[in-house]
């Protein structure tokens, strides 16, 4: 463990991105010619530079845990892996969204600047080693996402979605902050390792801790989007412009997973018996409501929203299987399976929402299920990519979604919660219906339009690579699984 590094080395990536985002914002203001394309290229370059900084920090620290800002910020392998996932996800969202934004007059510097600042918020959340750092990252991310949802100011439905997101998000932030204040009152500490030590030696007020824990779990559940804190997801996914839905439904899930790991595992592992019981209820309800409600949807964005709820229930299964009855033998397997599931879900969701953007054009959103009728006749290759995506979300081999579900269920079985694994399998079988319905529409129904798809080369290449990655990682999941396992093993507090 490295604690006395020169100046702010562990935070170099965040400092670089902050500087780059400010420069891009100013250039967009003063450079009139080629404004949109310049901002687009510079934003992608900023993400590449940030990724380079992350790799450089890891090389300098030799993979050890490193702290800065008086222990408020931590750099470890789990943070680096999740940050690289965030960079790839945000970069893909830029490429996928470019044509969509241009056709709707939203291809502006505000979109790119807000997205980069949201990325910075996610990075701070992922590396937070202190409750205040965590909250600052969360608020930076949330405020940027609220603005992005409302970016289409002429759309009443987008404005309504932004208002719902803002009101519910503010409520969840207040609950989280209230829970953090209770934990501070019980332990006298805000730094995550200090809270863990206070709980380990038993000097904290147990009653106050449990009340604080309830509010912290509620805040984490809102960011993950699990029942009963799911109300915002269907309306925001449906009402937001699809480019924003793509962003909200992918990279922030990685930050939310890191938030859950830092708060529940990093600081409150001694209270595992308490928060695991809460997560069991949240996971079962999320899988039930998500899969059952998705069946009734005719809008594919709302269907994917309810699908997200059910998938986040699976992530909770991995988190709650780490320590059962005081036995921590399966900790690394359980948490690494949850991390693997989150990463692969984000990869698959990128392709799912990317296909909606690919099918959309000026004046046509392609967000109804009927819009996908006969897609195989219009574009056999992209129909196959969409098939891979639906199979992965349903957990059907040989896609990566199958291995993700299998790894989580294995962790649940190892924790001797057989009934929970059976429940998860049953709801997964129910959920397969609405995914396979999309496949049926693409391959067995007549197309509403018989014109071929007009696809930009960059988007077509990236979408193809995304679909192939879903299949390739399903056939060869070992490398990514080992990376997640090693990242969890080097996690500071496990």
C-alpha positions in Angstrom: 0.0 0.0 0.0 1.4 3.4 -1.0 0.3 6.4 1.1 3.0 9.0 0.7 3.1 9.5 -3.1 4.3 12.8 -4.5 1.5 15.4 -4.6 -1.6 14.1 -6.4 -0.4 11.3 -8.7 -3.4 8.9 -8.0 -5.7 11.7 -9.2 -3.8 12.7 -12.4 -6.6 11.2 -14.7 -9.3 13.3 -12.9 -7.1 16.4 -13.1 -6.5 15.9 -16.8 -10.1 15.4 -17.6 -11.2 18.4 -15.6 -8.7 20.6 -17.5 -9.7 19.0 -20.9 -13.4 19.6 -20.3 -12.9 23.2 -19.3 -10.7 23.8 -22.5 -13.3 22.1 -24.7 -16.1 24.2 -23.2 -14.1 27.5 -23.8 -13.1 26.4 -27.4 -16.7 25.6 -28.2 -17.7 29.1 -27.1 -15.1 31.0 -29.2 -14.4 28.8 -32.2 -17.3 29.2 -34.6 -16.1 27.2 -37.6 -16.4 23.4 -37.4 -17.7 23.8 -33.9 -19.5 20.5 -33.6 -16.9 18.3 -35.2 -14.1 20.0 -33.3 -15.8 19.4 -29.9 -16.6 15.8 -30.9 -13.0 15.0 -31.8 -11.5 16.8 -28.8 -13.9 15.0 -26.5 -12.8 11.6 -27.8 -9.2 12.8 -27.5 -9.8 13.8 -23.9 -11.1 10.3 -23.1 -8.1 8.7 -24.7 -5.7 11.0 -22.7 -7.6 10.2 -19.5 -7.2 6.5 -20.2 -3.5 7.0 -20.8 -3.2 8.8 -17.4 -5.0 6.0 -15.7 -2.6 3.4 -17.2 0.4 5.6 -16.3 -0.8 5.9 -12.7 -1.1 2.1 -12.4 2.3 1.6 -13.9 3.9 4.1 -11.5 2.2 2.6 -8.4 2.9 -0.9 -9.8 -0.7 -1.9 -9.1 -0.6 -1.1 -5.4 -3.3 0.8 -3.5 -2.4 4.5 -3.4 -4.0 7.5 -1.6 -4.0 11.2 -2.0 -5.8 14.3 -0.6 -5.2 13.2 2.9 -6.7 9.7 2.3 -9.9 11.0 0.7 -9.1 9.6 -2.7 -7.9 6.1 -3.5 -6.4 4.5 -6.6 -6.6 0.7 -6.8 -7.0 -1.9 -9.5 -10.8 -2.1 -9.1 -11.0 1.7 -9.6 -8.8 1.5 -12.7 -10.7 -1.3 -14.3 -14.1 0.4 -13.8 -12.7 3.7 -15.0 -11.5 2.1 -18.2 -15.0 0.7 -18.6 -16.4 4.2 -18.1 -14.1 5.7 -20.8 -15.0 3.0 -23.3 -18.7 3.4 -22.6 -18.7 7.2 -22.9 -16.6 7.1 -26.0 -19.0 4.6 -27.6 -21.9 6.8 -26.6 -20.3 9.8 -28.5 -19.9 7.7 -31.6 -23.4 6.2 -31.5 -25.1 9.5 -30.7 -23.4 11.7 -33.3 -25.8 11.3 -36.1 -28.8 11.3 -33.8 -27.8 14.6 -32.2 -27.0 16.3 -35.6 -30.4 15.4 -37.0 -32.2 16.9 -33.9 -30.2 20.1 -33.5 -28.5 18.9 -30.2 -25.0 18.4 -31.6 -23.5 21.1 -29.4 -20.7 21.8 -27.0 -23.1 21.6 -24.1 -23.7 17.9 -24.7 -20.0 17.0 -24.8 -19.0 19.3 -21.9 -21.8 18.0 -19.6 -21.0 14.4 -20.6 -17.3 14.9 -19.8 -18.1 16.5 -16.4 -20.5 13.6 -15.7 -17.6 11.2 -16.5 -15.5 13.1 -14.0 -18.2 12.6 -11.4 -18.2 8.9 -12.1 -14.4 8.8 -11.7 -14.6 10.6 -8.4 -17.3 8.2 -7.2 -15.2 5.2 -8.2 -12.1 6.4 -6.3 -13.8 7.9 -3.3 -12.3 6.9 0.0 -14.3 9.3 2.1 -18.0 10.0 2.4 -17.6 13.6 1.3 -15.7 12.7 -1.8 -18.3 10.1 -2.6 -21.1 12.6 -2.3 -19.3 15.3 -4.3 -18.8 12.8 -7.2 -22.4 11.6 -7.0 -23.8 15.2 -7.1 -21.5 16.2 -10.0 -22.7 13.1 -12.0 -26.4 13.7 -11.1 -26.5 17.4 -11.9 -25.0 16.8 -15.3 -27.4 13.9 -16.1 -30.4 16.1 -15.1 -29.3 18.7 -17.6 -28.7 16.2 -20.3 -32.1 14.7 -20.0 -33.6 18.2 -20.5 -31.2 19.2 -23.3 -34.0 19.0 -25.9 -35.8 22.1 -24.6 -38.5 21.9 -27.2 -39.7 18.5 -26.0 -42.3 18.5 -23.3 -41.8 14.8 -22.6 -38.0 15.3 -22.1 -38.6 18.3 -19.7 -41.1 16.2 -17.7 -38.6 13.3 -17.5 -35.9 15.7 -16.3 -38.2 17.1 -13.6 -39.1 13.6 -12.4 -35.4 12.6 -12.4 -34.4 15.8 -10.5 -37.0 15.5 -7.8 -36.5 11.8 -7.1 -32.7 12.2 -7.4 -32.7 15.0 -4.9 -34.8 12.9 -2.5 -32.4 10.0 -2.9 -29.3 12.2 -2.4 -30.9 13.6 0.8 -31.5 10.1 2.1 -28.0 9.1 1.4 -26.6 12.2 3.0 -28.8 11.7 6.1 -27.5 8.1 6.3 -23.9 9.2 6.1 -24.5 11.8 8.8 -25.9 9.1 11.1 -22.9 6.8 10.5 -20.6 9.8 11.2 -22.5 10.3 14.5 -22.2 6.7 15.4 -18.5 6.3 14.5 -17.0 9.8 14.6 -15.4 9.2 11.2 -16.1 10.0 7.5 -13.1 8.2 6.0 -14.1 4.7 4.8 -11.2 2.8 6.4 -11.7 4.7 9.7 -15.4 3.7 9.8 -14.5 0.1 9.1 -11.9 0.1 12.0 -14.5 1.7 14.3 -17.0 -1.0 13.6 -14.4 -3.7 13.9 -13.4 -2.7 17.4 -17.0 -2.2 18.4 -16.9 1.4 19.6 -19.8 2.6 17.4 -23.5 3.1 18.5 -25.2 0.0 16.9 -28.7 1.5 16.9 -27.7 4.7 15.2 -25.6 2.7 12.7 -28.5 0.5 11.6 -30.7 3.5 11.0 -27.9 5.2 9.0 -27.4 1.9 7.1 -31.0 1.9 6.0 -30.7 5.3 4.4 -27.3 4.5 2.8 -28.8 1.4 1.2 -31.7 3.4 0.0 -29.3 5.9 -1.7 -27.3 3.1 -3.3 -30.5 1.3 -4.4 -31.7 4.5 -6.2 -28.4 4.9 -8.1 -28.6 1.2 -9.2 -32.4 1.6 -9.9 -33.8 -1.3 -7.9 -37.2 -1.7 -6.5 -38.7 0.2 -4.7 -36.4 3.0 -5.8 -37.0 2.3 -9.5 -39.8 4.8 -10.3 -37.6 7.2 -12.2 -36.1 4.6 -14.6 -39.0 3.9 -17.1 -40.0 7.5 -17.4 -36.5 8.9 -17.7 -35.4 6.2 -20.2 -38.6 6.8 -22.3 -38.7 10.6 -22.0 -35.0 11.4 -22.5 -33.6 11.7 -26.0 -32.2 8.3 -26.9 -28.6 9.5 -26.9 -29.1 10.5 -23.2 -30.8 7.3 -22.4 -27.8 5.4 -23.8 -25.5 7.4 -21.5 -27.7 7.0 -18.4 -28.2 3.3 -18.9 -24.5 2.4 -19.2 -21.5 4.1 -17.6 -23.2 5.3 -14.4 -23.9 1.6 -13.5 -20.2 1.1 -13.2 -19.9 4.0 -10.8 -23.0 2.8 -8.9 -21.3 -0.6 -8.4 -18.1 1.1 -7.1 -20.3 3.2 -4.8 -22.0 0.0 -3.4 -18.6 -1.7 -2.9 -17.0 1.3 -1.2 -19.9 2.0 1.1 -21.2 -1.5 1.9 -18.1 -3.6 1.6 -15.4 -1.0 2.3 -16.9 0.7 5.3 -19.9 -1.4 6.6 -18.7 -5.0 6.1 -19.1 -5.6 9.8 -22.8 -4.9 9.4 -23.1 -7.4 6.5 -25.7 -9.5 8.3 -27.9 -6.4 8.4 -27.5 -5.0 4.8 -27.6 -8.4 3.2 -31.1 -9.0 4.5 -32.2 -5.7 2.9 -30.4 -6.6 -0.4 -32.2 -10.0 -0.6 -35.6 -8.2 -0.5 -34.5 -5.6 -3.0 -33.0 -8.2 -5.4 -36.1 -10.5 -5.4 -38.5 -7.5 -5.9 -36.4 -6.1 -8.7 -36.2 -9.3 -10.6 -39.9 -9.9 -10.1 -41.2 -6.4 -11.1 -38.6 -5.8 -13.8 -39.3 -9.0 -15.7 -43.1 -9.0 -15.3 -43.6 -5.3 -16.1 -41.3 -5.6 -19.2 -43.7 -8.1 -20.8 -46.4 -5.5 -21.1 -44.3 -2.8 -22.8 -44.6 -1.9 -26.4 -41.9 0.8 -26.3 -38.4 -0.8 -26.5 -36.9 1.9 -24.3 -39.4 1.2 -21.5 -38.8 -2.5 -22.0 -35.1 -2.0 -21.6 -35.7 0.2 -18.6 -37.6 -2.6 -16.8 -34.9 -5.0 -18.0 -32.3 -2.8 -16.3 -34.2 -3.1 -13.0 -34.1 -6.9 -13.2 -30.4 -6.9 -14.1 -29.5 -4.7 -11.2 -31.3 -7.3 -9.0 -28.8 -9.8 -10.3 -25.9 -7.5 -9.4 -27.3 -7.3 -5.8 -27.3 -11.1 -5.7 -23.6 -11.1 -6.2 -23.1 -8.4 -3.6 -25.2 -10.1 -0.9 -23.5 -13.5 -1.5 -20.1 -12.3 -0.3 -20.5 -12.9 3.4 -23.1 -15.2 4.8 -23.4 -16.1 8.5 -20.0 -14.5 9.1 -18.3 -16.8 6.6 -16.2 -14.7 4.2 -14.7 -17.6 2.2 -16.6 -16.8 -1.0 -16.1 -13.0 -0.8 -13.8 -12.5 -3.8 -15.8 -14.9 -6.0 -19.1 -13.3 -5.2 -17.9 -9.7 -5.6 -16.0 -10.4 -8.7 -19.0 -12.1 -10.2 -21.1 -9.0 -9.5 -18.3 -6.8 -11.0 -18.2 -9.1 -14.1 -22.0 -8.9 -14.5 -22.0 -5.1 -14.3 -19.2 -4.7 -16.8 -20.8 -7.1 -19.3 -24.3 -5.7 -18.8 -22.9 -2.2 -19.7 -21.3 -3.7 -22.8 -24.6 -5.3 -23.9 -26.7 -2.2 -23.1 -24.4 -0.1 -25.2 -25.2 -2.3 -28.2 -29.0 -2.4 -27.3 -29.4 1.4 -27.2 -26.9 1.8 -30.0 -29.3 -0.2 -32.2 -32.1 2.2 -31.4 -29.9 5.1 -32.4 -28.8 3.2 -35.6 -32.5 2.6 -36.6 -33.5 6.2 -35.8 -33.5 9.0 -38.3 -34.8 12.6 -38.5 -38.4 12.6 -37.3 -38.4 8.9 -36.4 -37.3 7.6 -33.1 -37.4 3.8 -33.7 -38.4 3.2 -30.1 -41.5 1.1 -30.7 -41.2 -2.7 -30.9 -43.1 -2.7 -34.2 -40.3 -0.6 -35.7 -38.1 -3.7 -35.6 -40.4 -5.9 -37.7 -38.6 -7.5 -40.6 -35.2 -6.0 -39.7 -33.6 -9.2 -41.1 -34.9 -8.4 -44.6 -33.6 -4.8 -44.4 -30.2 -5.6 -42.8 -29.3 -9.2 -42.0 -26.1 -8.3 -40.3 -27.5 -5.8 -37.9 -30.5 -8.1 -37.2 -27.9 -10.7 -36.2 -26.2 -8.1 -33.9 -29.5 -7.3 -32.3 -30.2 -11.0 -31.9 -26.8 -11.4 -30.0 -27.8 -8.5 -27.8 -31.2 -9.9 -26.9 -29.7 -13.3 -26.3 -27.1 -11.8 -24.0 -29.7 -9.9 -22.0 -31.8 -13.0 -21.7 -28.8 -15.0 -20.6 -28.8 -17.5 -23.5 -25.5 -19.1 -24.5 -23.0 -18.6 -26.2 -23.3 -14.9 -25.4 -21.6 -13.2 -22.4 -24.9 -12.6 -20.6 -25.1 -16.4 -20.0 -21.8 -16.5 -18.3 -22.5 -13.4 -16.3 -25.7 -15.0 -14.9 -24.0 -18.3 -14.4 -21.2 -16.7 -12.3 -23.6 -14.8 -10.1 -25.8 -17.9 -9.6 -22.7 -19.9 -8.7 -21.8 -17.4 -6.0 -25.4 -17.6 -4.7 -25.3 -21.4 -4.6 -21.9 -21.3 -2.8 -23.4 -19.1 -0.1 -26.0 -21.9 0.5 -28.9 -19.7 -0.6 -30.3 -22.3 -3.0 -33.9 -20.9 -2.9 -32.6 -17.5 -4.0 -30.8 -19.1 -7.0 -34.0 -20.9 -7.9 -36.1 -17.7 -7.8 -33.5 -15.9 -9.9 -33.6 -18.7 -12.6 -37.4 -18.6 -12.6 -37.6 -14.9 -13.2 -34.8 -15.2 -15.9 -37.0 -17.7 -17.7 -39.9 -15.3 -17.6 -37.7 -12.5 -18.8 -36.6 -14.5 -21.8 -40.0 -14.0 -23.3 -39.8 -10.3 -24.0 -36.3 -10.6 -25.4 -37.2 -13.4 -27.7 -40.2 -11.4 -28.8 -37.9 -8.8 -30.4 -36.1 -11.7 -32.2 -39.4 -13.0 -33.5 -40.3 -9.5 -34.8 -37.0 -9.2 -36.6 -37.0 -12.6 -38.3 -40.6 -13.7 -38.7 -42.7 -10.5 -39.3 -43.0 -8.5 -42.5 -41.2 -5.1 -42.4 -43.2 -1.9 -42.1 -40.6 -0.3 -44.4 -38.5 -2.1 -47.0 -35.9 0.5 -47.5 -32.3 -0.5 -46.5 -30.8 1.2 -43.4 -28.7 4.3 -43.9 -25.7 3.7 -41.6 -22.6 5.9 -41.1 -19.4 3.9 -41.4 -18.0 4.8 -37.9 -21.3 3.8 -36.2 -21.6 0.6 -38.3 -18.0 -0.5 -37.5 -18.4 0.2 -33.8 -21.8 -1.5 -33.6 -20.4 -4.6 -35.3 -17.4 -4.7 -32.9 -19.8 -4.3 -30.0 -21.9 -7.2 -31.1 -18.9 -9.4 -31.8 -17.5 -8.5 -28.3 -20.8 -9.8 -26.7 -20.3 -13.1 -28.5 -16.5 -13.3 -28.1 -16.6 -12.7 -24.3 -19.3 -15.3 -24.1 -17.1 -17.9 -25.8 -13.9 -16.8 -24.0 -14.9 -15.1 -20.7 -11.9 -16.2 -18.7 -9.6 -13.2 -19.2 -12.3 -10.6 -18.2 -13.4 -12.8 -15.3 -9.8 -13.2 -14.0 -9.3 -9.4 -14.3 -12.4 -8.8 -12.2 -11.3 -11.5 -9.7 -7.8 -9.9 -9.4 -9.3 -6.4 -9.1 -11.5 -7.6 -6.2 -8.6 -9.4 -4.5 -6.6 -6.1 -4.5 -9.6 -4.1 -3.3 -8.4 -2.2 -0.3 -10.7 -3.6 2.3 -11.6 -7.1 1.3 
